[in-house]
Amino acid sequence: MDPAHGLAALPKTLKASLVALVLVLLALLLVNQPLQTASAPQGIVSYQLAGTADQAHAILRSWRSDGIGWAKISLWLDFLFIPIYLLALFHLTRHLTRDRPGVRERVGARWVRALFVAAGLADFAENILLFNNFDPPTDAVSLWATLCALIKFTALTLGTAGLVILRAARRHPLAHH
């Protein structure tokens, strides 16, 4: 298949949402650069996964006041990113299941979308918790933010795996003799 023809065959809504996703993702990656320190090698992701107040405090100390400003910008950008990635994943799910009319495929697609919604809700809650964990960090908020981050990453991974499985499933069952 010609890649140019394949890209042209994508629905406009999917292309637009993917372009928006890439643009905001690039902005998030740029904002994350000054957040990468010895205490936070993955930048904001290290802060998301800091399960204790001590870990969160060490990360905040390593960022100093400039880094904390970048972290807050990253969290605000992430609030923008959540609906964009949800929209892109919904459009992608619709596109990849358009020729999968079976009941199992429709139910599977609903589960995939539900996993993506769960990821978005967990991401939203995580951002609120992280905003409330700047001064001073607490063990409870750090732990809840980490749990939300793990739920988000797990739901996105399972949803993506579900899309791959739905797409790879046979379009027509084998005939029985």
Order of alpha helices (4+ residues) and beta strands (2+ residues): alpha-alpha-alpha-alpha-alpha-alpha
